[in-house]
Amino acid sequence: MSIEEKVARVREAHGRRARDARGWWVPGRIEVLGKHTDYVGGRSLLCAVEQGFAVSALPRTDSRLRVIDVGTGESTDAEISPALAPRAGHWSNYPLTVARRLARDFPGAQRGVDLAVASDLPIAAGLSSSSAFVVATYLALADANALAERPDHRAVIGTQEQLAEYLGAVENGLTYRMLAEDHGVGTSGGSEDHTAILLGERDAVIQSSCAPVRVERVVPLPADAVFVIAASGVLAEKTGATMAHYNAVAARAKAVLELWRSVSPTEESPTLAALLASSDDAYERLDRVLGEIAHPRHPAESLRRRLRQFRDESMEIIPAAAEALARGDLAHFGALVDRSQAGAEWGLENQIPETIALARDARELGAIAASAFGAGFGGSVYALVREGDAVAFREAWQSRYLARFPQHAATARFFVTRAGTRAMGIEQQS
């Protein structure tokens, strides 16, 4: 089914007013490389996927946001207000957090919408369904409230890169330029998901950096290359214990900066990436500090592994992998992705037996490259393969996985996608 057909079906949820509804397509994303790098200012290698959210919206005459999931029939209804209090751990937390933040950041932006959505993304699988929902809600409310025409909005958000930064702040609750912090959805993430969703290019990957968001280069994928995605069936929900594990990885990166600032208060760096780029010997100096000064909450060796993983991933692996891909050296690209996967296993400690096995099996089965991606502690693994081999590869990969982990037979999902298009408005079909 085409994107246009998916959006047309969602429009039908508005009944007799369907032809008046505005429509959007908002994709999920693959983090090809960039494991836990964005929220500390690092690089990522990203693409959108062909799966995502079909969205339609009708402006209301009041200040209520009504959201219906066309696929499940579930709905939520709330008054848009700076005091709106979403329910933590519930899917409605994402659209309602966006509504509250917009009402706080842009006073008077409280015109409501009837929002209908349908998603073919696996939930809590690392493909950024939550950030796609955030982007979808923003697009509908921004359109209904004509935010792009407001001077206060234009003063802080003038480009798609700035919008990606801002929506990252909406999700994590941090300040954005002159806009004050808020509660967010409860996770300490960054802006890479929103960057891929808003700036991804068809059949290409983008190399981006964060804090600020900047697209550094666009690298076409081989014409016959596609991704096979294995959603492990182990949910990587950013709630409860999984949220705590995810935030602990982010906390270790912040702890590294805390220790540095305790011994070098005059050498202020806003992010770990900026600190490592500040001098040729910054990594060695910082690693030495971590070995000499104890942190009250994190073991020294854990911090040193986190630092090395970030340095390797952001400063070495990603630029080299983008260059290898650009010159068609797929063997070297695959080896660099292997190195990234290993870094997640020993440096982030966020891999589980299922994702480790999936990545290794994919390479044994002939994938050009394979890696787990997303927050970790569950989720998905991608394999980059030749299009002509994709169906047979998917079947062999799935068969091997379910033979090893039969308990996930009902929830694991294997599918093929090309690098897809970015979020975009969809006109009404005639």
N, C-alpha and C positions, 0 to 999 in steps of 0.2 A: 504494500500500500504506500502511495506517495505521501510526502509531507502535507500536501494540499488536501488530500483525501482524509488524512488523520484529523486535520484541523476542521474540515467540513463536518465530520462526524461529531466532534465536540460541540460545534456551534448548534447542533440539533438539540442540545440540552436546554437551550433558551426558548424552545417552542416557537410560538408565532412570531417572536421578535428575533429569531435566529439571523435574519438577513441584516439586522442592525448591529450585530455583534462584531467587535474587532477581534482579529486572530493573530496568533504568534506561534512560532516553532522555537522551542528551547531545548537544545541537545544536552546529553550527558557528555562526559569526557574520559579520555584515557590519559593518565599520567605516565607517559612513556618513560621519562626519567624525572627525578625531582622529589625524592622521598623525604618528606618532612623538611623541605628547604624554604618554602615560601614565607612562612611566618617569621623567619629570621633574616629575610632580605635576599635569599639565594635564588639560584636559577632553577628553571624547570624546562622540560621538553614535552610538549602537550599537543593533543589534537581533540577535536570534537568527534562524536560518534553519530551513527545514523539512527540511533534510538534516543528518545527524549520525551519531552512534554508537548502535547498539543494543547493549546490554550485559547480560550475565547472569553471575552468580557463585555458586559453591558454596563455602562455607567448608571448609577442610581441618583435619585434626587435627594437622598439623605446621606448620613455618614456611616452606614453599615457596610461591612465587608462580609459577603456570603460566598463561601467556597464549596463547590461540590466536586468530588472525585467521580467522574462519570463511570469509571471502571468498577468501583466498589459500591457506589451509591452513598458513601459516607459524606457528611457535610459539616461545616462549622459556620457560625454566624456570630459576629461581634461588632461592637461599636468602635470605630476608629478613633483612637484617643491617645494622647501622650501617657495616659495612665493605664492603658490596656495591659492586662496581665495574662499572657498566654499560659497554657498548661504544659509544663515541662514534661518531656518524654512522649508527647503526643504529636502526631503528624501536623496538627494545626499550629504547633509552635513556630513553624517556619513562616507561613504567610502572615500570621498575626504579629510576629516579631518585626517583619518588614513594615507592616501597617503602623505599628507603634513608633518605630524609628523615624519614618517619614513624617508622622504627625509632630514629633519632637523637633526634628531638624528643620522642617519647612512649615512653620505655623500656618494653619488654615488649610493645609493639604489633607483634607479629611472627607473629600467626596468619595462615597463608597462605590463598589462595583459588585455585580454578580459575576463571579469568576468560575468558569467550568474548566476542569483539567482532566487529561487522561495521559498516562505514562506507560510506555513499554520498556522502561528501564528496570532491571532487577533492583529491588529495594535493598538498601544497606549492603551493597555489593562492591562499593568502592568506585562506582561510575559517576558519583557526584549527583545523585538524584536530589539530595537535600539542597545543594547550591543551585541546581536547575530550578527547583521550586521557588527559591528565594528570587532568582532572576525573573522568573515568570510573574511572580506577584508584583515585583517592582515595575515591570513593563506595563502591566495592566493599570496599576494605581498612578504611575507617572503619566500615562496617556490620559486617564480620566481627569486628572488634576492639572493637566498642561504644565507639568513641572519644568520642561525644557524652556518654557517661555518666561519663567520667573527669574528675576535678577539674582535672588539669593541662591538658587540652584545653579545658575550659570557661573556664579562666582567660585564655586567649589568643584563642579563637575562639567568640564568642557570637552572631554574626549572619552572614547570608549575605554581607554586604559584607566583614566580617572574613575570612570563608573565601576570598573572591575575592582579597583582599590576600595571605593566607597562601599560596595556591596560585601566585600570581604569584612569591612569594619561593621557593617550591619549584622553580619552573621557572628563575628567573634565578640562584638560589643565594645570594641576599642574606639578611641577618638579618631576622627578623620579631619585633618586640617583644623579649622576652627569649630568643628562640630563635636560636641561633648560625647563622652562614652555612654554606653547604655548596657543593658543586661546581655544582649545577644541571645544565641540559642543554647549556650553553655559549653561550646568547644573553643579551644585556643588555636584555631586554624588561621590561614592566610588568604591570599587572593588568587592562587593559581587556578582553582576551579572556575571562578568567575571569568578569569582571563581567557581560558580555553573556550568557555561557553560563548563569550561575547566577541572573541577575536580569532577563533579557529578558522582555518582555511581548508577547503575541500582538497583531499588527496595530498595533504602536506602536514608537517608538524611545525609548531612555532617554538622557538627558543625565547623564553621571557625571563626577566628578572623582576623582583618585587622590592617594594619599599624604596622608591616608587615603582609601580608596574611599568615595564618597558618591554616591548617586543624587540628583541635584538636581531633576529633573523627568521626567515621562513624557508624551510627546506622541503622541497617536494619529495614524496615517497616514490619508490619505484612504481612504474605504471601498473605492474601486475602484482603488487603487494597488498594484502589485506590483513586485518587482525582477526584472529579467532579468540574470543573471550570465554574464559571458564570462570563462571561465578561459582565459588566453591560450595555454596550452600551453608557456610558458616557466616552468619550475619555479622557485619561490622557496624552495628548500630551505634551511633554516638549518644548512647544513653547508658545509665547505670555503670557497671563495671568496665564496659568497653570505653565509655567516655573517660573514665578515670585513667585507664591505661594510655589512651591517646593523649590526654592532657599531661600525663607524666613524662612522655617523650618530649613534649614542648617545654615542660618545666626544666628538664635537664639542659636544654639549650639556653634557657634564660639564666640558669644557675651559673653556666660558664661565664656569661657576661657579668653577673653579680660579683664573682670572684675577681675578675679582671678589674672592675671598677673599685674594688676594695683596696687594691694595691696601686692602681694608676688612676686616681680620681680626676686628674687633669686631662687624661686622654679619653675624652668622651666619644663613643661611637654609638649611633642609634640602633645598629643591628650587628649581629655576629658577622654577617657578610661584609659590612663596612669595616669592622675591626680587622678581619683577616686581609682585607685589601689595603689596609693603611700603611703597611711596610712589608718588605721582602721577608723579614724574620718574624712577622706577627704570629704565625702559627707556632713556631718553636718557643717564642716567649710565653704565649698563652698556655701551651702544653706544659711548660715548666711550672707555671703558676699552679696549674691543676694538680701537679704532682707534689707541690710543696705546701699548699694551704688546704685544709679540710673544709668542706662545705657542710653545714649543719644538717642537711637533709639528703644529700646524694653522695654515694661513695666516689672516691677519686677516679677509680678505674672506669666506672660507668660514664663519668663526665668526659674522660679522655677518649673513650670509644665514640661517644656522641660527637665530640669535636672533630675527630678524624673522619667519621662518616660524612659529616657535613662538608668538610673541606674537600674530601675526595669527590663527593657527588656533585657539588655546585661549581667548584673551581677547576676540576680536572676532567671528570667523566663526561659531563654534559657538553662542554665545548668540543671535546674530542669526538664525542659520538655524533654531534651535529655535523662536524666536518667530515667524518667518515661517511655518513649518510649522503652528504652533498656530493662527494666524489665517487659514490657507488661502491665503497669498500664495505660490503655487508658483513664479511667475516670479522673485520675489526669492530664494526658496530655491534655485532652480537657478543663479542668478547667483552666490550665495555658494559653492555647491559648485564652480562653475567657478574661483572665486578660490582655493579650497583646492587644486584640481588644479594650478593654475599654481604655487602655493607649493611643491608637491612637486617640480615640474620644476626650478625655479630655486633653491629653498632647501634641499631635501633631496638633490637630485641622485640620486634613486633610481628614476627612471622610465626605461623603455626604449622604443624606437620602437613596439613592439606596444601597450603600455598607453596611450601618448600617442595613437596613432591610434584605439584603441577608444573612449576617452573623447570625442574630438572627433567621430568618426563617429556615436556615439550621440546627441549633441546635434543634429547635422545631420539625423538621422533622426527627430527630434521628441521625444526623451526629456525628461521634466520636469527631471531632473538626472542627471549621470553623473560617475563618478570612479573612478580606481584606488584600491585600498585594501590594507591589510596592510603587510607589511614593505617591499615594493617589490623592485626588481631582478628583476622577473618577476611572476607571480601573476595577479590578476583585476581586472576593472572591473565596476562595477554600473551599471545604468541603471534609474531609476525611471520607470515607464510606467503608462498606464491598462490595467486588466486586459483590456478588450476588444480592445486593440491588441497585447497581449503576444506572441501567436504570430506575427503578421505582422512585428512589429518584430524578434523574435528571428531569424527567417529572413533578413530583409534585413540585419541587423547581421552575422550569421554569414557570409552570402554576400560582403558587402563585405570583411570581415576576411580570409577565406581567399583571396579574389582578390588581396589585397595581400601576404599572408604564407602562401603555399601550403605552405611547409615545415612548418607547424604543423597541417596537416589531420588528422593521425592523433592528435594529443594535445589540441587545443583542445576545449573543451566549453562549450556554451551551454545554459542552463536557466532556468526561471522558479521563483521562490519568493515566498511572502508572508513577512512578519516572523513568525517562529515562536515556539513556546513555549520556556521555559527548561528546564534539566535537571530531570528528575523521576523518581520511582520508578514502575514499571509493575507492577501486580498481575498475578498469574497468571490467565489467562483460564479460565473454567469450561468 
